[in-house]
Amino acid sequence: MSFPYDALLVVSFGGPEGMDEVIPFLQNVLRGRNIPEPRMREVAHHYELFGGVSPLNGQNRALIAALRAELETSGPNLPIYWGNRNCAPLLPDTLQQMKQDGIQRALAFFTSAYSSYSGCRQYREDIQKAQAAVGTGAPEVDKLRVFYNHPGFIEPTVENVQRALEQIPQEQRARARVAFTAHSIPKAMAAGCAYEDQLREVCRLVAENLSLQNWNLVYQSRSGPLAQPWLEPDILKHLSDLKTEGIADVVIAPVGFISDHMEVLYDLDTEARQHCEEIGLNMIRAATVGTHPSFIRMIRELILERIGTETTRRSLGTYGPSHDVCPVDCCLPGRPRHLEH
């Protein structure tokens, strides 16, 4: 069978893999964002606690290995390439390699489940810049749709939250709270995309599946100037508020992330856990979807959709499956959106 695409490109944020890479990595991440030097050094210290190694690259390698096995077994057996925004393998280098390998048209899977400037449009801009750097013969790249409400994302998330809840003694479980977390973004950026709506829908779907009554959507990992409004409430303040309410147990479910990278390992497993220990709140952190088989099968399903061999576009909840091709004004930073999804 002839396919309209001859490769899959996994597109991600990237992360350092040694102390010598931390500052260059952060300089790439923060370029043009007016972040004070002390704040950058503070974030660098987070990486120092882990030997300067972000877990993200390793997790992407595991994702690619699982996906390669899935495609080799079930098809389509497309070669998989990997390109990052901020750290090797960088997108221009990857697209150059794809050109040398004769790749003409690729599908792209972004390691972000949601629509936002930083989670979608900026990656598309990065690909366009990489194509320009490669020049004539650079492969065409089409993005797979966002998958926040796909069963292959929701069902593993439900499973992970259930397992976390089961770690709380049964007699205390009914009073436990679930805090769904996601990376905070500036409110001006949020006004131009469906990020908040999509996150709320994921929380609602998971809570509905588990018959949860006591849950909240909160945010973590803000990095902008204090004077700039970002999405709230912040996870640490929320944890303090729960303690004030007399809550004894909380499950933190990082639904804004697909793997346990630095924002999960430091901001939740280190900082939030330490805060919970200090205030006497029992914290259980739910796993991310990672390489869950249902999630890997979902990626294959999204590929089949775009190839045209899968006509059922699965989704759960209110909004239906997202668009394949983003509108020109989709996820513009700082501009109110005209299209909801």
C-alpha positions as CSV (number, residue, x, y, z in Angstrom):
1,M,0.0,0.0,0.0
2,S,1.2,3.5,-0.8
3,F,1.0,6.0,2.0
4,P,0.9,9.8,1.8
5,Y,3.6,10.1,4.5
6,D,7.0,8.4,4.7
7,A,8.0,9.2,8.3
8,L,6.9,10.2,11.8
9,L,8.6,13.1,13.6
10,V,8.3,13.2,17.3
11,V,8.6,16.9,18.4
12,S,9.4,17.8,22.0
13,F,10.8,20.4,24.4
14,G,14.2,18.8,25.0
15,G,16.3,18.8,28.2
16,P,20.0,18.8,29.3
17,E,21.8,15.6,29.8
18,G,24.7,16.9,31.9
19,M,25.7,19.9,33.9
20,D,27.5,21.5,31.0
21,E,24.3,21.6,29.0
22,V,22.0,23.2,31.7
23,I,22.8,26.9,31.2
24,P,22.8,26.7,27.4
25,F,19.6,24.8,27.5
26,L,18.0,27.4,29.9
27,Q,19.3,30.3,27.7
28,N,17.5,28.7,24.7
29,V,14.3,28.2,26.7
30,L,14.3,31.8,28.2
31,R,15.5,33.7,25.1
32,G,13.4,36.8,24.6
33,R,11.3,36.2,27.7
34,N,12.8,38.8,30.0
35,I,13.4,36.4,32.9
36,P,15.9,37.7,35.5
37,E,19.2,36.1,35.8
38,P,18.6,35.0,39.4
39,R,15.5,33.1,38.4
40,M,17.4,31.3,35.7
41,R,20.1,30.3,38.2
42,E,17.3,29.1,40.6
43,V,15.9,26.8,37.9
44,A,19.5,25.6,37.1
45,H,19.7,24.5,40.7
46,H,16.7,22.3,40.1
47,Y,18.7,20.4,37.5
48,E,21.7,20.3,39.7
49,L,19.8,18.2,42.2
50,F,19.4,15.6,39.4
51,G,23.0,15.8,38.1
52,G,22.1,18.2,35.4
53,V,20.1,15.5,33.6
54,S,16.5,16.1,32.6
55,P,14.5,12.9,32.5
56,L,12.6,14.1,29.4
57,N,15.0,12.9,26.8
58,G,15.1,9.4,28.3
59,Q,11.4,9.3,28.4
60,N,11.1,10.4,24.8
61,R,13.5,7.6,23.9
62,A,11.3,5.1,25.7
63,L,8.2,6.5,24.0
64,I,9.9,6.2,20.6
65,A,11.0,2.7,21.3
66,A,7.5,1.6,22.3
67,L,5.9,3.4,19.3
68,R,8.5,1.8,16.9
69,A,7.6,-1.6,18.2
70,E,3.9,-0.8,17.8
71,L,4.3,0.3,14.2
72,E,6.5,-2.6,13.3
73,T,4.0,-5.0,14.7
74,S,0.7,-3.4,13.5
75,G,1.8,-0.9,10.8
76,P,2.3,1.5,9.2
77,N,6.0,0.8,9.6
78,L,7.1,4.4,9.3
79,P,10.7,5.4,10.3
80,I,10.6,7.6,13.4
81,Y,12.7,10.8,13.8
82,W,13.0,13.0,16.9
83,G,13.6,16.7,17.1
84,N,13.6,19.1,20.1
85,R,13.0,22.8,20.5
86,N,15.8,23.5,23.1
87,C,18.3,20.8,23.2
88,A,19.9,18.1,21.0
89,P,18.6,16.5,18.9
90,L,17.5,20.0,17.6
91,L,14.8,20.3,15.0
92,P,17.0,21.8,12.2
93,D,19.5,18.9,12.6
94,T,16.7,16.3,12.5
95,L,15.1,17.8,9.4
96,Q,18.5,17.9,7.7
97,Q,18.9,14.2,8.4
98,M,15.4,13.5,7.1
99,K,16.3,15.4,3.9
100,Q,19.4,13.3,3.5
101,D,17.4,10.1,4.1
102,G,15.0,11.1,1.3
103,I,12.0,11.8,3.5
104,Q,9.6,14.1,1.6
105,R,6.5,14.3,3.8
106,A,6.2,13.5,7.5
107,L,3.6,13.5,10.2
108,A,4.5,15.1,13.5
109,F,3.5,14.0,17.0
110,F,3.9,16.8,19.6
111,T,4.5,15.6,23.2
112,S,1.7,18.0,24.4
113,A,-1.9,17.0,24.7
114,Y,-3.3,20.5,24.6
115,S,-3.8,23.6,22.4
116,S,-1.7,26.6,23.5
117,Y,1.0,28.8,22.0
118,S,3.9,27.1,23.8
119,G,2.4,23.6,23.4
120,C,1.3,23.7,19.8
121,R,1.7,26.9,17.7
122,Q,5.3,27.6,18.8
123,Y,6.3,24.0,17.8
124,R,4.8,24.6,14.4
125,E,6.8,27.8,14.1
126,D,9.9,25.9,15.2
127,I,9.3,23.4,12.4
128,Q,8.9,26.2,9.9
129,K,12.2,27.8,11.0
130,A,13.9,24.4,10.8
131,Q,12.5,23.9,7.3
132,A,13.9,27.4,6.3
133,A,17.3,26.5,7.8
134,V,17.4,23.3,5.8
135,G,16.3,25.0,2.6
136,T,15.3,23.4,-0.7
137,G,14.2,19.8,-0.2
138,A,13.3,20.1,3.5
139,P,10.5,17.6,4.2
140,E,6.9,18.8,4.5
141,V,5.5,18.2,8.0
142,D,1.9,17.9,9.1
143,K,0.9,17.8,12.8
144,L,-1.3,15.2,14.3
145,R,-4.3,16.5,16.1
146,V,-4.3,17.3,19.8
147,F,-5.4,14.4,21.9
148,Y,-6.5,15.7,25.3
149,N,-9.9,14.0,25.0
150,H,-8.9,10.9,23.2
151,P,-9.7,7.6,25.1
152,G,-6.1,6.6,24.7
153,F,-5.1,9.5,26.9
154,I,-8.1,9.7,29.3
155,E,-8.3,5.9,30.1
156,P,-4.7,5.6,31.3
157,T,-5.1,8.8,33.3
158,V,-8.2,7.4,35.0
159,E,-6.3,4.2,35.7
160,N,-3.3,6.2,37.2
161,V,-5.5,8.3,39.4
162,Q,-7.4,5.3,40.7
163,R,-4.2,3.6,41.6
164,A,-3.1,6.7,43.5
165,L,-6.4,6.8,45.4
166,E,-6.0,3.2,46.4
167,Q,-2.9,4.1,48.3
168,I,-5.0,6.1,50.8
169,P,-6.6,4.0,53.6
170,Q,-10.1,3.1,52.6
171,E,-11.7,4.7,55.6
172,Q,-10.0,8.1,54.7
173,R,-10.5,7.9,50.9
174,A,-14.0,9.5,50.8
175,R,-12.6,12.8,52.2
176,A,-9.4,12.8,50.1
177,R,-9.0,15.5,47.5
178,V,-7.7,15.2,44.0
179,A,-5.6,18.1,42.6
180,F,-5.2,18.0,38.9
181,T,-2.2,20.0,37.9
182,A,-0.9,21.6,34.6
183,H,1.8,24.0,33.7
184,S,0.7,27.5,34.3
185,I,0.9,30.0,31.4
186,P,0.4,33.7,31.2
187,K,-3.3,34.7,31.3
188,A,-2.8,36.7,28.1
189,M,-1.6,33.5,26.4
190,A,-4.5,31.5,27.8
191,A,-6.9,34.1,26.3
192,G,-5.8,33.1,22.8
193,C,-6.3,29.4,23.0
194,A,-8.4,26.6,24.4
195,Y,-5.9,25.4,27.0
196,E,-8.1,26.1,30.1
197,D,-11.2,24.6,28.5
198,Q,-9.4,21.5,27.4
199,L,-7.8,21.0,30.8
200,R,-11.1,21.4,32.6
201,E,-12.6,18.8,30.2
202,V,-9.9,16.3,31.0
203,C,-10.4,16.8,34.7
204,R,-14.2,16.4,34.3
205,L,-13.9,13.3,32.3
206,V,-11.5,11.7,34.7
207,A,-13.6,12.7,37.7
208,E,-16.7,11.4,36.1
209,N,-15.1,8.1,35.4
210,L,-14.1,7.8,39.1
211,S,-17.2,9.4,40.6
212,L,-15.0,12.0,42.2
213,Q,-16.8,14.8,44.0
214,N,-13.8,16.6,45.6
215,W,-11.3,17.8,43.0
216,N,-9.7,20.9,41.7
217,L,-7.7,22.1,38.7
218,V,-4.6,23.9,39.8
219,Y,-1.4,25.1,38.2
220,Q,2.3,24.7,38.7
221,S,5.7,25.7,37.4
222,R,5.1,29.4,36.5
223,S,8.3,31.1,35.4
224,G,7.3,34.7,34.4
225,P,7.8,38.0,36.1
226,L,5.7,38.3,39.3
227,A,3.9,41.4,37.9
228,Q,2.6,39.3,34.9
229,P,-0.7,37.5,35.6
230,W,-0.5,33.7,35.2
231,L,-3.1,31.0,35.5
232,E,-3.9,30.2,39.2
233,P,-4.4,28.8,41.8
234,D,-0.8,27.7,42.4
235,I,-0.4,24.1,43.6
236,L,1.5,25.1,46.8
237,K,-1.2,27.6,47.9
238,H,-3.9,25.1,47.1
239,L,-2.2,22.5,49.3
240,S,-2.1,24.9,52.2
241,D,-5.7,25.7,51.7
242,L,-6.6,22.0,51.8
243,K,-4.8,21.7,55.1
244,T,-6.7,24.7,56.5
245,E,-10.0,23.0,55.5
246,G,-9.0,20.0,57.5
247,I,-8.2,17.7,54.6
248,A,-5.7,14.9,55.5
249,D,-5.0,13.3,52.1
250,V,-4.5,14.6,48.6
251,V,-3.8,13.0,45.2
252,I,-1.9,15.1,42.8
253,A,-2.5,14.1,39.2
254,P,-0.3,16.0,36.7
255,V,-2.7,15.7,33.8
256,G,-1.0,18.6,32.0
257,F,2.0,16.4,31.2
258,I,2.4,13.1,29.4
259,S,5.6,12.0,31.2
260,D,7.4,12.5,34.5
261,H,9.9,15.2,33.4
262,M,11.5,17.9,35.5
263,E,8.3,19.9,36.2
264,V,6.9,16.7,37.7
265,L,10.1,15.4,39.5
266,Y,11.0,18.8,41.0
267,D,7.9,20.9,41.3
268,L,5.7,18.0,42.5
269,D,7.8,15.1,43.8
270,T,10.3,17.5,45.5
271,E,8.9,20.9,46.2
272,A,5.2,20.0,46.7
273,R,6.0,16.9,48.7
274,Q,8.3,18.8,51.0
275,H,5.6,21.4,51.5
276,C,3.1,18.7,52.3
277,E,5.5,17.2,54.9
278,E,5.9,20.6,56.5
279,I,2.2,21.2,56.8
280,G,1.2,17.6,57.7
281,L,-0.7,16.7,54.5
282,N,-0.5,13.2,53.1
283,M,0.4,13.5,49.4
284,I,0.2,10.8,46.7
285,R,1.3,11.6,43.2
286,A,-0.4,9.9,40.3
287,A,1.7,8.7,37.4
288,T,1.6,10.3,34.0
289,V,0.6,8.2,30.9
290,G,4.2,7.7,29.8
291,T,4.4,4.6,27.6
292,H,1.1,3.1,28.7
293,P,0.1,0.6,25.9
294,S,-3.3,2.4,25.3
295,F,-1.4,5.7,24.9
296,I,1.0,4.2,22.4
297,R,-1.9,2.6,20.5
298,M,-3.5,6.0,20.4
299,I,-0.6,7.6,18.6
300,R,-0.8,4.8,15.9
301,E,-4.6,5.5,15.7
302,L,-3.9,9.2,15.1
303,I,-1.5,8.3,12.3
304,L,-4.1,6.0,10.7
305,E,-6.6,8.9,10.8
306,R,-4.3,11.2,8.8
307,I,-3.3,8.4,6.4
308,G,-7.0,7.8,5.8
309,T,-7.2,4.1,6.8
310,E,-9.0,4.9,10.1
311,T,-12.3,6.8,9.6
312,T,-13.5,6.7,13.2
313,R,-12.0,9.8,15.0
314,R,-12.4,8.8,18.6
315,S,-12.9,11.4,21.4
316,L,-14.7,11.7,24.7
317,G,-16.9,14.4,26.2
318,T,-18.3,17.6,25.0
319,Y,-16.0,19.0,22.3
320,G,-15.4,16.1,19.8
321,P,-12.1,15.5,18.0
322,S,-9.9,18.5,17.4
323,H,-9.0,19.8,14.0
324,D,-6.2,18.3,11.9
325,V,-5.1,21.6,10.3
326,C,-4.8,24.6,12.7
327,P,-6.5,27.8,11.6
328,V,-4.2,30.7,10.9
329,D,-5.2,32.5,14.0
330,C,-5.1,29.4,16.3
331,C,-3.2,29.8,19.6
332,L,-1.8,33.3,19.0
333,P,-0.1,34.6,22.1
334,G,-1.9,37.5,23.8
335,R,-4.9,37.6,21.5
336,P,-8.4,36.4,22.4
337,R,-9.4,33.3,20.4
338,H,-12.3,33.4,17.9
339,L,-12.6,29.6,17.7
340,E,-13.2,27.6,20.8
341,H,-11.6,24.4,19.7
